[in-house]
């Protein structure tokens, strides 16, 4: 399963060399919403033809073929063996890898705009899929397989970078060839999201502004 791009400095983990995506054309190709849907389908369900993708995503085959070619042009998908005997359909798979975005401080204004749009659509799609799968999982043995955690931790910027790389290393520990994967294993989507809390003196903090009264301590524990 390919790793989603990350906004951190590249570092090698578990034999996988991270690749930083700095080419604006590559980022624009990846950010196209329909290509994000195509890539997500291939990541979740494995190799598919343009016709399969068209049926699943409600598009026409001309559209899915075009988007597959564009994704292949920039190295996100590739052709693979998968056709049934007697058929010559082109099958495509997502190319695995650890792809990273440049740190925000090294992004040009145009690159920042592209990445902000990409992240906006990607996180919205993730939340929609999470909610949908939770609702549909009532009678599924995997109904309890929706762990999540929300919390806070005080870190320096270098410590946060280390934490992120340790998370990637943990994921890599569980990666294995298809031949070694148990038959009852399923594809599990993982996401890592961390960001600094607003400065207490900043106008961007929640509830900031003269129209808001100071918040009272409710005694709630830090959610986790």
C-alpha positions as CSV (number, residue, x, y, z in Angstrom):
1,X,0.0,0.0,0.0
2,X,1.6,3.3,-0.9
3,X,2.3,5.8,1.8
4,X,0.5,9.1,1.6
5,X,2.9,12.1,1.2
6,X,4.0,13.8,4.4
7,X,5.1,17.3,5.2
8,X,8.4,16.5,6.9
9,X,12.1,16.2,6.1
10,X,13.0,13.0,4.4
11,X,14.6,10.2,6.4
12,X,15.2,6.6,5.6
13,X,13.2,4.0,7.5
14,X,13.2,0.2,7.3
15,X,14.9,0.1,3.9
16,X,12.4,2.5,2.3
17,X,14.0,5.6,0.9
18,X,11.6,8.6,1.3
19,X,11.1,10.7,-1.9
20,X,10.4,14.4,-1.5
21,X,7.9,15.7,-4.1
22,X,9.2,19.1,-5.1
23,X,8.1,19.3,-8.7
24,X,5.0,21.5,-9.0
25,X,3.6,19.7,-12.0
26,X,3.8,16.4,-10.0
27,X,2.0,17.9,-7.1
28,X,-0.7,19.3,-9.3
29,X,-1.2,15.9,-11.0
30,X,-1.6,14.3,-7.6
31,X,-3.9,17.0,-6.2
32,X,-6.5,16.5,-9.0
33,X,-9.6,15.2,-7.0
34,X,-10.6,12.5,-9.5
35,X,-7.0,11.2,-9.5
36,X,-7.1,11.1,-5.7
37,X,-10.2,8.9,-5.9
38,X,-8.5,6.6,-8.5
39,X,-5.4,6.3,-6.3
40,X,-7.5,5.6,-3.2
41,X,-9.4,2.8,-4.9
42,X,-6.2,1.1,-6.1
43,X,-4.7,1.5,-2.6
44,X,-7.8,0.0,-0.9
45,X,-8.8,-2.7,-3.4
46,X,-5.7,-3.5,-5.4
47,X,-5.1,-3.7,-9.1
48,X,-8.0,-2.6,-11.4
49,X,-8.8,-1.8,-15.0
50,X,-10.0,1.6,-16.2
51,X,-13.5,0.0,-16.7
52,X,-13.5,-1.3,-13.2
53,X,-12.6,2.1,-11.9
54,X,-15.2,3.8,-14.1
55,X,-18.0,1.6,-12.6
56,X,-16.8,2.0,-9.0
57,X,-16.3,5.8,-9.2
58,X,-19.2,6.7,-11.5
59,X,-16.9,8.0,-14.3
60,X,-16.6,7.0,-17.9
61,X,-13.7,4.9,-19.1
62,X,-12.2,7.7,-21.1
63,X,-11.9,9.7,-17.9
64,X,-10.4,6.9,-15.8
65,X,-8.0,6.0,-18.6
66,X,-6.7,9.6,-18.9
67,X,-6.3,9.9,-15.1
68,X,-4.5,6.6,-14.9
69,X,-2.0,7.7,-17.6
70,X,-1.4,10.9,-15.8
71,X,-0.8,9.2,-12.5
72,X,1.5,6.7,-14.3
73,X,3.4,9.6,-15.9
74,X,4.4,10.9,-12.5
75,X,5.1,7.5,-10.9
76,X,2.0,7.0,-8.7
77,X,0.6,4.0,-10.6
78,X,1.9,1.4,-13.0
79,X,0.7,-1.4,-15.3
80,X,0.7,-4.8,-13.7
81,X,-0.2,-8.4,-14.7
82,X,-3.8,-9.2,-13.7
83,X,-5.8,-9.9,-16.8
84,X,-8.0,-13.0,-17.1
85,X,-7.2,-15.5,-19.7
86,X,-8.4,-14.5,-23.1
87,X,-8.6,-10.8,-22.2
88,X,-6.1,-8.0,-23.0
89,X,-7.3,-5.3,-20.6
90,X,-4.7,-3.1,-19.0
91,X,-4.5,-3.5,-15.3
92,X,-3.1,-0.9,-13.0
93,X,-1.8,-0.8,-9.4
94,X,-0.7,1.9,-7.0
95,X,3.1,2.2,-6.7
96,X,4.2,1.8,-3.1
97,X,6.6,4.2,-1.6
98,X,7.2,6.8,1.2
99,X,6.5,10.1,-0.5
100,X,7.0,13.4,1.4
101,X,6.0,17.0,0.8
102,X,8.6,19.7,1.4
103,X,8.4,21.4,4.8
104,X,6.0,24.4,4.7
105,X,9.0,26.8,5.1
106,X,10.4,25.6,1.7
107,X,7.1,25.7,-0.2
108,X,6.6,28.4,-2.8
109,X,3.3,30.3,-2.6
110,X,1.9,28.3,-5.5
111,X,3.1,25.0,-4.1
112,X,1.5,25.9,-0.7
113,X,-1.8,26.6,-2.4
114,X,-1.7,23.3,-4.3
115,X,-0.9,21.3,-1.1
116,X,-3.5,23.1,1.0
117,X,-6.2,22.2,-1.6
118,X,-4.9,18.6,-1.7
119,X,-5.0,18.2,2.1
120,X,-8.4,19.8,2.3
121,X,-9.9,17.3,-0.1
122,X,-8.0,14.4,1.3
123,X,-8.9,14.9,4.9
124,X,-12.6,15.5,4.0
125,X,-12.6,12.3,2.0
126,X,-11.0,10.4,4.9
127,X,-13.6,11.7,7.4
128,X,-16.4,10.8,5.1
129,X,-15.1,7.3,4.6
130,X,-14.5,6.8,8.3
131,X,-18.0,7.8,9.2
132,X,-19.5,5.7,6.4
133,X,-17.6,2.6,7.4
134,X,-18.5,3.0,11.0
135,X,-22.2,3.1,10.1
136,X,-22.0,0.1,7.9
137,X,-20.0,-2.1,10.3
138,X,-22.7,-3.0,12.8
139,X,-22.8,-6.7,11.9
140,X,-19.2,-6.9,10.8
141,X,-16.7,-8.8,12.9
142,X,-14.4,-5.8,12.4
143,X,-17.0,-3.4,13.9
144,X,-14.6,-2.8,16.9
145,X,-11.7,-2.1,14.6
146,X,-12.0,1.7,14.6
147,X,-9.4,2.8,17.2
148,X,-8.8,6.5,17.5
149,X,-7.0,8.7,19.9
150,X,-7.1,12.5,20.7
151,X,-4.7,14.0,23.1
152,X,-2.0,16.5,23.8
153,X,1.7,16.3,24.5
154,X,4.4,19.0,25.0
155,X,7.3,18.6,22.5
156,X,10.0,20.6,21.0
157,X,10.1,20.8,17.2
158,X,12.9,18.3,16.9
159,X,11.1,15.9,19.2
160,X,8.0,16.2,17.0
161,X,10.0,15.2,13.9
162,X,11.4,12.2,15.8
163,X,7.9,11.2,16.9
164,X,6.7,11.3,13.3
165,X,9.6,9.2,12.0
166,X,9.0,6.6,14.8
167,X,5.4,6.4,13.7
168,X,6.5,5.7,10.1
169,X,9.0,3.1,11.4
170,X,6.2,1.4,13.3
171,X,4.0,1.1,10.2
172,X,7.0,-0.3,8.3
173,X,7.4,-3.0,10.9
174,X,4.0,-4.4,10.0
175,X,4.5,-4.4,6.2
176,X,5.0,-7.8,4.6
177,X,4.8,-9.4,1.2
178,X,1.4,-10.6,0.1
179,X,2.6,-14.2,0.3
180,X,3.3,-13.7,4.0
181,X,0.0,-11.9,4.8
182,X,-2.6,-14.0,6.7
183,X,-5.8,-14.7,4.7
184,X,-8.0,-12.9,7.3
185,X,-5.9,-9.7,7.1
186,X,-7.6,-6.6,5.8
187,X,-6.3,-3.3,4.4
188,X,-6.3,-0.8,7.4
189,X,-6.1,2.9,6.7
190,X,-3.8,4.8,9.0
191,X,-3.4,8.6,9.4
192,X,-1.1,10.7,11.5
193,X,-2.1,14.3,12.2
194,X,-0.2,16.5,14.7
195,X,-0.1,20.3,15.0
196,X,0.9,22.9,17.6
197,X,-1.9,24.4,19.7
198,X,-2.6,28.1,19.1
199,X,-0.4,30.5,21.1
200,X,-2.5,31.7,24.1
201,X,-1.8,35.3,23.2
202,X,-2.7,34.8,19.5
203,X,-6.0,36.0,18.0
204,X,-6.2,32.7,16.2
205,X,-6.8,30.7,19.4
206,X,-10.3,29.2,19.8
207,X,-12.8,31.6,21.4
208,X,-10.4,34.6,20.9
209,X,-12.1,38.0,20.6
210,X,-13.9,40.5,22.8
211,X,-17.3,38.9,22.3
212,X,-16.2,35.7,24.1
213,X,-16.0,35.4,27.8
214,X,-13.0,33.6,29.4
215,X,-13.6,29.9,29.5
216,X,-14.1,28.2,32.9
217,X,-12.3,25.0,33.9
218,X,-14.9,22.2,33.5
219,X,-12.7,19.6,35.1
220,X,-12.6,17.4,32.0
221,X,-9.7,15.1,31.5
222,X,-7.5,15.5,28.5
223,X,-9.2,13.3,25.9
224,X,-7.2,10.3,24.7
